[in-house]
Every structure is written in C-alpha cells, then in structure tokens.
Amino acid sequence: MDAQAVEQAENKLRKAEKSLELLRAAENYESAEEAWSDFLLAASTIYSKLEQGSKSKGSSGGWFGRKKKERKDDPVLRYLHHARNSDEHGIERVAARGGNLIDITEGNQPLKFNERREKLILSVHDGKTGKLKAENVPAVMYGPSLQMVRVHDRRFGDHCDPPGTHLGNPLGLENDHLIGVAALGLAYLTKLVAEAKTLV
C-alpha cells in the first residue's frame, strides 16, 4: 500500500468525521443537506485513494479487492456508495426533508431539528377490526430531519433502497435513520483506513 494514499485517505476520513459532526449539529435542512453531501463525497474519496494506493503491492491489491466486494455486498456501504453517485451524477434528492414539528404523543410539544424521542407504544390496534395487533412496541418520534430515500445511480441505472442491516446485523432503532447510517459508515471507514495503514 502506498503511504501517500493512506495519508490522503486519513485526510478524507477527517473530512468525513467533520461532516458527520455538522450533520448532527444541523439546525435546518440546508445545513444538513450540505453536510450529508460532504460526508458522502469524503467517504467515496477514501475508497478512491486506497484503490490507487493498493496498486503498488500485490498483497494490498487483493486486500482492496475484498474491501470493494464488501462495499458491494453490505447494505449500508452499498447505500452510501450509491447515494454519493446519485448526488454527484444525478439531479434527484439523496435525502428527503421529513420529520415532525411537534410531538403529538406528548401534548404537541415542539421538536427540534434532528431531535429523536424514543417511545414505547403500549398497544397497536388493527384500523379495520380494532383487534390488538401488538403491545409495547418501541418507536421513535423524529423532529424535522433528513430521511433516507431510495437512491438512483444514473451512471449504471441502479437503485438502492435504505439499508436494514450492516455487516450481517439488523440496524435496530438506534441506527435506523440517516445519521445512524452515516455513523456506521464512518466507523467502518475508520477501521478500513487503519487496516490500510498496516499494509504500508
């Protein structure tokens, strides 16, 4: 692995970290969209730098090939890749503006941008029959925030739906949202760059 490629990947990793911080701290859709776009670009560039750097040694080339396949197969990594391609080459939004202005479960209290309130829904009934369908269902009330959408990669005509698993594990409520997916991606990229550094 070329040392300069790893150094450049580390720079882009810092950019991805900063972009995720800005995404978490955003107070409006415009700031969040800019941070999301910057995060996607930095994440993609890490792969580009490491791919170029892996060409210097046969062993690092095989390593990068396995990581590239993992990105193709893993729903979170694949989603981030396709979202970046859609953002860079398409005109469709790569995130939807959504969420709620008020928390209807607690006396219509206002919700801040990016706020998440975990709830326990005591009972869920069938809308037609009125029969009890489920009890004690965990849920989340979202304030105004960016929501994941199905992304379209125009270059290859591919679509990619929001992920439900990462590295074989279900996302769970704590990560099943746009910022959670970005955080999982960043954790993976941090390990990826650390692995690349051992191959120099």
C-alpha positions in Angstrom: 0.0 0.0 0.0 1.3 3.4 -0.9 1.9 5.6 2.2 0.8 8.7 0.4 -2.5 7.2 -0.5 -3.1 6.3 3.2 -2.2 9.8 4.2 -4.7 11.2 1.8 -7.3 8.7 2.9 -6.7 9.8 6.5 -7.3 13.5 5.4 -10.6 12.5 3.8 -11.5 10.5 6.9 -11.1 13.6 9.0 -13.4 15.4 6.5 -16.0 12.7 6.9 -15.8 13.0 10.7 -16.3 16.8 10.5 -19.2 16.4 8.0 -20.9 13.9 10.4 -20.4 16.4 13.3 -22.0 19.1 11.1 -24.8 16.8 10.1 -25.6 16.0 13.8 -25.4 19.7 14.7 -27.5 21.0 11.8 -30.4 23.2 12.7 -32.1 23.3 9.3 -32.5 21.3 6.1 -30.0 23.3 4.0 -27.1 22.8 6.5 -28.0 19.1 6.9 -28.1 18.5 3.1 -24.7 20.2 2.7 -23.1 18.1 5.5 -24.7 14.9 4.1 -23.3 15.6 0.6 -19.9 16.4 2.0 -19.9 13.2 4.0 -20.8 11.1 1.0 -18.1 12.6 -1.1 -15.4 12.2 1.6 -16.5 8.6 2.1 -16.2 7.8 -1.6 -12.9 9.5 -1.9 -11.4 7.3 0.8 -12.1 4.3 -1.4 -10.6 6.1 -4.5 -7.4 6.9 -2.7 -7.0 3.4 -1.2 -7.7 1.8 -4.6 -4.9 3.9 -6.2 -2.6 3.2 -3.3 -3.3 -0.6 -3.4 -1.8 -0.9 -6.9 1.7 -0.5 -5.6 1.8 -4.0 -4.0 0.1 -7.3 -5.0 -0.9 -8.1 -1.4 -2.7 -4.7 -0.9 -4.4 -5.1 -4.3 -6.0 -8.4 -3.1 -7.0 -6.7 0.2 -8.6 -3.8 -1.6 -10.5 -6.2 -3.9 -12.0 -7.9 -0.9 -13.0 -4.5 0.6 -14.5 -3.4 -2.7 -16.6 -6.6 -2.7 -17.7 -5.9 0.9 -18.9 -2.4 -0.1 -20.9 -4.0 -3.0 -22.5 -6.7 -0.7 -23.1 -4.7 2.6 -26.4 -2.8 2.6 -25.0 0.3 4.5 -21.8 0.6 2.5 -23.6 0.0 -0.8 -26.2 2.6 0.1 -23.6 5.2 0.9 -21.8 4.5 -2.4 -25.0 4.8 -4.5 -26.1 7.9 -2.6 -22.8 9.6 -3.4 -23.1 8.6 -7.1 -26.6 9.8 -7.3 -25.6 13.1 -5.6 -22.7 13.6 -7.9 -24.2 12.5 -11.2 -27.9 12.9 -10.8 -30.5 15.5 -10.1 -32.7 13.6 -7.6 -32.5 14.3 -3.9 -30.4 11.9 -2.0 -32.4 12.5 1.2 -35.9 13.6 1.9 -37.0 16.5 4.1 -39.1 14.9 6.8 -39.9 14.6 10.4 -42.4 16.3 12.7 -42.6 19.8 14.0 -44.5 18.6 17.2 -44.6 15.5 19.4 -48.3 14.5 19.2 -47.7 11.8 21.8 -46.8 14.4 24.5 -49.2 17.4 24.3 -47.9 18.7 21.0 -44.5 19.8 22.3 -42.2 21.2 19.7 -39.4 19.1 18.3 -36.0 20.5 17.5 -34.2 19.8 14.2 -32.6 16.3 14.3 -34.3 15.5 17.7 -35.2 11.9 18.3 -37.5 10.8 21.1 -37.7 7.1 21.8 -41.2 6.0 22.7 -43.0 2.8 23.8 -46.3 2.4 22.2 -48.4 0.5 24.6 -50.8 -1.0 22.1 -51.3 -1.1 18.4 -54.8 -2.0 17.0 -55.9 -3.0 13.6 -57.5 0.0 11.9 -60.4 -2.0 10.4 -61.2 -4.7 13.0 -60.0 -2.9 16.2 -58.2 -6.0 17.3 -55.0 -5.7 19.3 -52.0 -6.3 16.9 -49.1 -5.7 19.2 -48.1 -4.4 22.7 -45.1 -2.4 24.0 -43.7 -1.6 20.5 -40.6 0.6 20.6 -40.8 3.5 18.2 -39.1 6.9 17.6 -40.7 10.4 17.1 -38.5 12.4 14.8 -38.2 16.1 14.7 -37.5 17.8 11.4 -34.6 16.0 9.8 -33.3 14.4 6.7 -34.7 11.0 5.9 -33.2 8.2 3.8 -34.7 7.6 0.4 -34.3 5.1 -2.4 -31.4 6.5 -4.4 -30.8 6.2 -8.1 -27.3 5.8 -9.6 -27.9 7.2 -13.1 -24.5 6.0 -14.4 -25.4 2.4 -14.1 -29.2 2.6 -13.9 -29.1 1.1 -10.3 -31.4 1.8 -7.5 -30.6 1.3 -3.9 -33.1 1.2 -1.0 -32.3 2.4 2.5 -30.4 -0.4 4.4 -31.8 -2.6 7.1 -28.6 -4.4 8.1 -24.9 -3.8 8.4 -22.2 -6.5 8.4 -24.9 -9.1 8.9 -26.6 -7.4 11.8 -30.0 -5.5 11.8 -29.7 -1.8 12.3 -32.1 -1.5 15.2 -33.8 1.7 16.3 -30.6 3.4 17.4 -29.1 3.3 13.8 -32.1 3.0 11.5 -32.0 6.7 10.4 -29.8 8.8 8.1 -27.4 10.0 10.8 -27.2 6.5 12.3 -26.2 5.0 8.9 -23.6 7.7 8.4 -22.1 6.9 11.8 -22.0 3.2 11.0 -20.3 4.1 7.7 -17.7 6.3 9.5 -16.9 3.5 12.0 -16.3 1.1 9.1 -14.2 3.6 7.2 -12.1 4.3 10.3 -11.2 0.6 10.5 -10.7 0.4 6.7 -8.0 3.2 6.8 -6.4 1.7 9.9 -6.1 -1.6 8.1 -4.7 0.1 5.0 -2.0 1.7 7.2 -0.8 -1.7 8.3 -0.2 -2.6 4.7 2.3 0.2 4.0 
